[in-house]
Amino acid sequence: MPGSAGPVLINVQVLRAVAAYMVVAHHIANNLAHYTAAGRVPELPALGARGVDIFFVLSAFLVVTRSDRQGPSPRAFLFQRCVRIVPVYWLLTGLATLGIAAGYRLFDRGAITLDALLAALFFLPDFTQLGAVRRPILVVGWTLNYEMAFYLLFGLCLLAPRRGRVALACGVLGLLWLAQVFGAGGLVGYWGADSVLAFALGMVLARSLPSSGLAPALAFSALLVGALGLCTLEVLYVPSGVAHSDLWGAMLAALVVLGAVALERRGISLRAAWLHRQGDASFAIYLVHVFVLQFVSKAWKAWGLTQTVAGLVVMVALMVALVPLVSLAFHRHVEVPLTRYLRGRTALARRGPGLAL
């Protein structure tokens, strides 16, 4: 998922790739349990869904560390975030909308209302009459609703002195969370979901982790405890109905990020070029993989190939092969050129009042 411009931490890129493919694995498992092999394949623990917690912690960590170094104005920060996220998301949301309007039942959606479309385009929750929240048209976009809200909050906090902006942002997130805990509904309850505290943890981590990192044994322990904790949470505690599971997930994800960053600051990093490239393309992987899974699974259903174990194995193998190929192609040939073009137009607009963005 999206990060800020600036020097790249190798372990952070690896974590981005890992988190993206955790989500992919989760959606493949869901596809089997609820669509292509419903009733024949049990629903597995949602281990991969915790990749979102890692993304949220990483986003906040990177926003703070890079804004501290670069000192952007609120306007520049928010504009850069919009250029990075909005065009690609709108493009794929538009593609999904056109597909559904043409009669394809993508993402289990029926007809799309204008309210649903506007909510998706402006990163707002789409409430039902009963107060429940529908997933956006591009289903994975629900996380971007929270990402963009966090960017808006942090952009406003850039108006505060450097020393106080993280405390201010954490305070607002904490108040929203408390309001949700005490029963607030609507937008306040939505923005105060347990998972938003992952952003607070990422910001605190950015300010509190020593520049020299931690002792390697301690950093590795944090990484291991966080990873094993996320697995234990989903396998043992979520099925039993543990309270505030997303809060626990945020804390454990913060341990994973802490360990990875602390190790790198000690000079210990996973230097795998192919994995680094996957990290670069993590935003594309996150957004594009759902189209790949939809295409392959619907084709397999239409051709009657989901009735045998062999057919399902081949289907999953094809998904695993196509997701990185299609996502990397989209990243290189659509996402990167589009973002560069818009950033270039932004630079031109800033040089002269007569130049349009």
C-alpha positions as semicolon CSV with decimal commas, in nm:
position;residue;x (nm);y (nm);z (nm)
1;M;0,000;0,000;0,000
2;P;0,102;0,362;-0,038
3;G;0,399;0,513;0,134
4;S;0,562;0,854;0,134
5;A;0,846;0,966;-0,081
6;G;1,194;0,945;0,062
7;P;1,470;0,695;0,137
8;V;1,343;0,340;0,147
9;L;1,394;0,105;0,438
10;I;1,457;-0,240;0,298
11;N;1,278;-0,424;0,577
12;V;0,980;-0,191;0,542
13;Q;0,955;-0,282;0,175
14;V;0,969;-0,648;0,267
15;L;0,693;-0,596;0,523
16;R;0,481;-0,422;0,261
17;A;0,516;-0,721;0,031
18;V;0,444;-0,968;0,311
19;A;0,138;-0,773;0,427
20;A;0,003;-0,749;0,071
21;Y;0,039;-1,122;0,012
22;M;-0,114;-1,197;0,352
23;V;-0,427;-1,021;0,229
24;V;-0,412;-1,208;-0,102
25;A;-0,389;-1,542;0,080
26;H;-0,683;-1,445;0,301
27;H;-0,898;-1,362;0,000
28;I;-0,805;-1,684;-0,181
29;A;-0,907;-1,882;0,128
30;N;-1,234;-1,686;0,149
31;N;-1,298;-1,747;-0,220
32;L;-1,270;-2,122;-0,167
33;A;-1,479;-2,129;0,151
34;H;-1,761;-1,905;0,030
35;Y;-1,769;-1,933;-0,350
36;T;-1,574;-2,184;-0,557
37;A;-1,577;-2,468;-0,301
38;A;-1,850;-2,359;-0,059
39;G;-1,948;-2,642;0,172
40;R;-1,644;-2,849;0,078
41;V;-1,360;-2,631;0,210
42;P;-1,383;-2,505;0,569
43;E;-1,330;-2,140;0,653
44;L;-0,973;-2,095;0,773
45;P;-0,853;-1,854;1,043
46;A;-0,820;-1,506;0,893
47;L;-0,442;-1,488;0,942
48;G;-0,390;-1,296;0,621
49;A;-0,640;-1,027;0,713
50;R;-0,390;-0,905;0,975
51;G;-0,177;-0,773;0,691
52;V;-0,404;-0,468;0,709
53;D;-0,292;-0,400;1,067
54;I;0,070;-0,407;0,950
55;F;-0,015;-0,165;0,668
56;F;-0,180;0,080;0,908
57;V;0,117;0,080;1,148
58;L;0,361;0,119;0,859
59;S;0,163;0,408;0,709
60;A;0,170;0,608;1,031
61;F;0,534;0,523;1,099
62;L;0,643;0,641;0,755
63;V;0,427;0,952;0,759
64;V;0,584;1,073;1,083
65;T;0,945;0,984;1,005
66;R;0,935;1,139;0,660
67;S;0,737;1,448;0,754
68;D;0,986;1,511;1,034
69;R;1,267;1,493;0,781
70;Q;1,104;1,679;0,493
71;G;0,886;1,931;0,679
72;P;0,602;1,954;0,424
73;S;0,322;2,206;0,457
74;P;-0,024;2,062;0,525
75;R;-0,128;2,149;0,170
76;A;0,177;1,984;0,013
77;F;0,142;1,674;0,229
78;L;-0,226;1,623;0,153
79;F;-0,182;1,693;-0,216
80;Q;0,103;1,444;-0,242
81;R;-0,107;1,179;-0,067
82;C;-0,401;1,243;-0,299
83;V;-0,186;1,223;-0,611
84;R;-0,043;0,894;-0,488
85;I;-0,372;0,727;-0,400
86;V;-0,677;0,885;-0,559
87;P;-0,614;0,845;-0,936
88;V;-0,532;0,474;-0,919
89;Y;-0,816;0,401;-0,678
90;W;-1,066;0,598;-0,884
91;L;-0,948;0,426;-1,202
92;L;-1,004;0,079;-1,056
93;T;-1,328;0,178;-0,884
94;G;-1,449;0,308;-1,220
95;L;-1,350;-0,019;-1,387
96;A;-1,541;-0,218;-1,127
97;T;-1,843;0,012;-1,160
98;L;-1,849;-0,027;-1,538
99;G;-1,818;-0,404;-1,508
100;I;-2,108;-0,424;-1,263
101;A;-2,319;-0,188;-1,476
102;A;-2,251;-0,414;-1,775
103;G;-2,404;-0,707;-1,587
104;Y;-2,102;-0,877;-1,429
105;R;-2,158;-0,961;-1,064
106;L;-1,821;-0,844;-0,940
107;F;-1,747;-0,858;-0,567
108;D;-2,099;-0,989;-0,507
109;R;-2,247;-0,646;-0,588
110;G;-2,579;-0,579;-0,751
111;A;-2,678;-0,244;-0,899
112;I;-2,472;0,050;-0,774
113;T;-2,652;0,355;-0,641
114;L;-2,522;0,709;-0,678
115;D;-2,479;0,729;-0,301
116;A;-2,258;0,420;-0,302
117;L;-2,049;0,556;-0,587
118;L;-1,998;0,895;-0,423
119;A;-1,912;0,733;-0,091
120;A;-1,651;0,517;-0,262
121;L;-1,496;0,804;-0,457
122;F;-1,470;1,030;-0,153
123;F;-1,351;0,763;0,091
124;L;-1,662;0,775;0,307
125;P;-1,855;0,486;0,464
126;D;-2,169;0,375;0,283
127;F;-2,428;0,335;0,559
128;T;-2,742;0,127;0,519
129;Q;-3,075;0,241;0,660
130;L;-3,009;0,018;0,962
131;G;-2,674;0,181;1,030
132;A;-2,454;-0,101;0,900
133;V;-2,167;-0,017;0,665
134;R;-2,147;-0,167;0,316
135;R;-1,806;-0,238;0,171
136;P;-1,700;0,001;-0,108
137;I;-1,751;-0,092;-0,471
138;L;-1,386;-0,199;-0,486
139;V;-1,412;-0,410;-0,172
140;V;-1,056;-0,360;-0,045
141;G;-1,113;0,016;-0,050
142;W;-1,251;0,009;0,304
143;T;-0,894;0,034;0,435
144;L;-0,832;0,342;0,221
145;N;-1,127;0,511;0,392
146;Y;-0,925;0,489;0,713
147;E;-0,594;0,572;0,545
148;M;-0,729;0,889;0,389
149;A;-0,898;0,996;0,713
150;F;-0,566;0,950;0,892
151;Y;-0,382;1,151;0,626
152;L;-0,635;1,432;0,662
153;L;-0,595;1,429;1,041
154;F;-0,217;1,427;1,026
155;G;-0,214;1,695;0,755
156;L;-0,411;1,923;0,986
157;C;-0,176;1,837;1,274
158;L;0,115;1,962;1,063
159;L;-0,012;2,308;1,154
160;A;0,099;2,236;1,512
161;P;0,464;2,253;1,625
162;R;0,668;1,944;1,544
163;R;0,694;1,842;1,909
164;G;0,318;1,838;1,963
165;R;0,172;1,711;1,638
166;V;0,202;1,338;1,713
167;A;0,049;1,383;2,058
168;L;-0,233;1,585;1,902
169;A;-0,305;1,326;1,635
170;C;-0,290;1,040;1,887
171;G;-0,521;1,234;2,117
172;V;-0,783;1,275;1,845
173;L;-0,763;0,906;1,753
174;G;-0,788;0,812;2,120
175;L;-1,097;1,028;2,171
176;L;-1,264;0,877;1,865
177;W;-1,183;0,530;1,992
178;L;-1,325;0,607;2,337
179;A;-1,641;0,745;2,178
180;Q;-1,681;0,421;1,984
181;V;-1,620;0,211;2,296
182;F;-1,891;0,402;2,480
183;G;-2,143;0,344;2,204
184;A;-2,107;0,628;1,955
185;G;-2,245;0,543;1,612
186;G;-2,243;0,706;1,273
187;L;-1,923;0,863;1,147
188;V;-1,775;0,900;1,495
189;G;-1,820;0,532;1,567
190;Y;-1,688;0,441;1,225
191;W;-1,373;0,653;1,252
192;G;-1,321;0,532;1,608
193;A;-1,292;0,164;1,518
194;D;-1,033;-0,035;1,713
195;S;-0,807;-0,062;1,409
196;V;-0,746;0,316;1,396
197;L;-0,524;0,280;1,701
198;A;-0,275;0,108;1,471
199;F;-0,207;0,457;1,330
200;A;-0,146;0,591;1,680
201;L;0,095;0,306;1,753
202;G;0,281;0,367;1,429
203;M;0,322;0,736;1,511
204;V;0,443;0,664;1,864
205;L;0,685;0,406;1,728
206;A;0,830;0,657;1,482
207;R;0,903;0,902;1,764
208;S;1,013;0,656;2,033
209;L;1,238;0,405;1,853
210;P;1,603;0,504;1,901
211;S;1,791;0,591;1,584
212;S;2,038;0,316;1,671
213;G;1,756;0,063;1,694
214;L;1,744;-0,206;1,962
215;A;1,976;-0,489;2,046
216;P;1,938;-0,745;1,764
217;A;1,812;-1,015;2,001
218;L;1,546;-0,781;2,141
219;A;1,443;-0,659;1,794
220;F;1,416;-1,014;1,661
221;S;1,216;-1,114;1,969
222;A;0,969;-0,830;1,908
223;L;0,929;-0,940;1,546
224;L;0,879;-1,304;1,642
225;V;0,638;-1,232;1,929
226;G;0,433;-1,003;1,706
227;A;0,411;-1,257;1,425
228;L;0,330;-1,551;1,651
229;G;0,086;-1,334;1,844
230;L;-0,107;-1,246;1,528
231;C;-0,132;-1,616;1,443
232;T;-0,244;-1,705;1,795
233;L;-0,498;-1,424;1,796
234;E;-0,669;-1,552;1,482
235;V;-0,642;-1,924;1,554
236;L;-0,739;-1,927;1,922
237;Y;-0,896;-1,603;2,037
238;V;-1,095;-1,452;1,749
239;P;-1,307;-1,771;1,711
240;S;-1,389;-1,753;2,082
241;G;-1,510;-1,395;2,047
242;V;-1,231;-1,205;2,223
243;A;-1,319;-0,840;2,280
244;H;-1,140;-0,573;2,075
245;S;-0,957;-0,821;1,853
246;D;-0,857;-0,544;1,612
247;L;-0,692;-0,354;1,898
248;W;-0,491;-0,662;1,986
249;G;-0,407;-0,702;1,619
250;A;-0,282;-0,343;1,603
251;M;-0,055;-0,392;1,904
252;L;0,090;-0,716;1,769
253;A;0,141;-0,561;1,424
254;A;0,327;-0,275;1,592
255;L;0,565;-0,531;1,744
256;V;0,629;-0,673;1,396
257;V;0,708;-0,328;1,256
258;L;0,919;-0,241;1,561
259;G;1,129;-0,554;1,517
260;A;1,176;-0,509;1,144
261;V;1,277;-0,142;1,164
262;A;1,497;-0,193;1,470
263;L;1,684;-0,473;1,296
264;E;1,748;-0,255;0,993
265;R;1,882;0,024;1,212
266;R;2,130;-0,232;1,338
267;G;2,231;-0,311;0,980
268;I;2,030;-0,634;0,956
269;S;1,797;-0,643;0,656
270;L;1,652;-0,891;0,412
271;R;1,811;-0,793;0,081
272;A;1,602;-0,984;-0,169
273;A;1,560;-0,777;-0,485
274;W;1,248;-0,962;-0,602
275;L;1,080;-0,910;-0,265
276;H;1,180;-0,544;-0,270
277;R;1,005;-0,508;-0,607
278;Q;0,694;-0,666;-0,460
279;G;0,708;-0,408;-0,182
280;D;0,728;-0,128;-0,439
281;A;0,415;-0,270;-0,601
282;S;0,229;-0,346;-0,277
283;F;-0,040;-0,084;-0,343
284;A;-0,105;-0,231;-0,687
285;I;-0,106;-0,585;-0,546
286;Y;-0,358;-0,483;-0,283
287;L;-0,597;-0,319;-0,529
288;V;-0,555;-0,541;-0,835
289;H;-0,552;-0,890;-0,684
290;V;-0,928;-0,888;-0,624
291;F;-0,989;-0,851;-0,998
292;V;-0,757;-1,145;-1,071
293;L;-0,932;-1,365;-0,816
294;Q;-1,274;-1,269;-0,951
295;F;-1,175;-1,339;-1,312
296;V;-1,014;-1,677;-1,244
297;S;-1,280;-1,805;-1,003
298;K;-1,571;-1,702;-1,226
299;A;-1,406;-1,864;-1,527
300;W;-1,346;-2,183;-1,330
301;K;-1,709;-2,189;-1,214
302;A;-1,840;-2,126;-1,565
303;W;-1,623;-2,407;-1,706
304;G;-1,724;-2,650;-1,431
305;L;-1,367;-2,692;-1,309
306;T;-1,437;-2,635;-0,939
307;Q;-1,598;-2,974;-0,880
308;T;-1,273;-3,166;-0,834
309;V;-0,979;-3,125;-0,600
310;A;-0,744;-3,114;-0,898
311;G;-0,945;-2,832;-1,054
312;L;-0,932;-2,630;-0,733
313;V;-0,558;-2,687;-0,694
314;V;-0,494;-2,565;-1,049
315;M;-0,721;-2,266;-0,989
316;V;-0,533;-2,161;-0,675
317;A;-0,198;-2,213;-0,848
318;L;-0,312;-1,992;-1,135
319;M;-0,426;-1,723;-0,891
320;V;-0,091;-1,734;-0,710
321;A;0,095;-1,702;-1,041
322;L;-0,124;-1,431;-1,196
323;V;-0,156;-1,195;-0,898
324;P;0,212;-1,085;-0,895
325;L;0,237;-1,082;-1,275
326;V;-0,074;-0,870;-1,331
327;S;-0,006;-0,647;-1,030
328;L;0,354;-0,575;-1,130
329;A;0,244;-0,502;-1,486
330;F;-0,020;-0,260;-1,357
331;H;0,235;-0,101;-1,123
332;R;0,493;-0,047;-1,397
333;H;0,269;0,050;-1,686
334;V;-0,021;0,230;-1,515
335;E;0,043;0,327;-1,153
336;V;0,399;0,460;-1,185
337;P;0,350;0,652;-1,514
338;L;0,020;0,800;-1,398
339;T;0,165;0,912;-1,065
340;R;0,474;1,061;-1,232
341;Y;0,261;1,247;-1,484
342;L;0,040;1,400;-1,217
343;R;0,338;1,494;-1,003
344;G;0,494;1,658;-1,308
345;R;0,177;1,852;-1,376
346;T;0,176;1,958;-1,012
347;A;0,530;2,089;-1,044
348;L;0,434;2,283;-1,358
349;A;0,131;2,429;-1,184
350;R;0,347;2,552;-0,900
351;R;0,587;2,732;-1,138
352;G;0,324;2,943;-1,302
353;P;-0,034;3,047;-1,224
354;G;-0,141;2,996;-1,583
355;L;-0,055;2,626;-1,589
356;A;-0,335;2,387;-1,502
357;L;-0,286;2,071;-1,299
